[in-house]
Amino acid sequence: MVISREELRRRLDGLPRLHLAALPTPVEPLERLSAHLGGPRIFVKREDLTGVAMGGNKIREFEYQIAQAVERGCDVLVHSAAAQSNQSRQTAAVAAKLGLKAVVVGRDDAHAQSQGNLLLARLFGAEVHLPAPQEQAAVVAAKMAALRAEGHTPFHTSTDARVFRSVAYVDGALELLAQCEQQGIEPDAIYLCSGAYTHVGLVVGLKALGVDWRVVGISPSPRDDQQAAEGHAELARECAGVLALDLELSPEDFESYADFVGPDYGVVTEESKAALHLVAEQEGLLLDPSYTSKAMAGLIAHINDGRWQAGQTIVFLHTGGTPALFAYAKDLGYA
Ligand SMILES: Cc1ncc(COP(=O)(O)O)c(C=O)c1O
């Protein structure tokens, strides 16, 4: 059942929320890129400009997710991923801002130098561990147990209250809709790189409001797209449940592609490198090596295949991640 924007706003406003991000993030035309590609008009929604700690989509997600940590009385924020994880940087910064302890369990991977995100996580005062990749899960489990034994209440920002990361992008959908209306933009599709949460939140928000923009997700990791769509549908039902939305949500609502990631997460491909250079050179806009350059490579491939053409409109959601560039000079051919 479709509901009004005011009603959706009212339901979101009923949830605990922190105010961390500089919102609304801008929506800007990419005129030179659009002309260069000779296809649809492309706009960018600058979620890389959410403010805290050099921005990115997690800052918006954390407004609702970490509000749950505060409600639960948690005193440590924990995150574990790659050494150059954006979320680790953002977790460390938000912990600093809220006066909480941060623990980052990265891994000793190819980008584990004190540059980019890892440098920033350290500057924000996080306790950083970089175990061998095969030991990472055990180190996280031991750290969580040790924190609890010391009387702490840890909150893992990957898994705890995870549905609220999507709830935040239901709010993001409301914001984008209002901006598109103000600027006279009628998107045929939204492109973004998402593991799940941003994509799911946008789809739930747009569906709740009866808006039929196509949302096309590009995966940052190798995966089975059908399985991903099933997982997204499950998360979407949970998200709808939080907001008491009466929606039919199924795997068919989720279009996403793992075709542009390359051999693994965080590995630069010829296409992602070309996309990163093209956007930088045409627009003075930075993409990142692990997420947005893959999404742009996907959009460019779909334009070149003729899926999107002149007369149509695409909004590219820039989810951030640019601090990782500083650990990727070699991968980009400059060291
Ligand atoms: C820059 C960037 N883009 C996209 C994502 C994917 O976010 P989500 O899976 O929360 O949609 C992340 C984090 O995982 C990120 O750091």
The ligand as an ORCA input file, in Angstrom:
! r2SCAN-3c Opt
* xyz 0 1
  C      31.974      3.867     -0.420
  C      31.004      2.797     -0.109
  N      30.024      2.535     -0.999
  C      29.121      1.564     -0.781
  C      29.160      0.783      0.347
  C      28.101     -0.255      0.514
  O      27.223      0.165      1.491
  P      25.885     -0.628      1.868
  O      26.157     -2.080      1.722
  O      25.641     -0.210      3.270
  O      24.852     -0.171      0.938
  C      30.179      1.013      1.306
  C      30.343      0.187      2.520
  O      30.235     -0.996      2.565
  C      31.104      2.049      1.073
  O      32.075      2.316      1.963
*
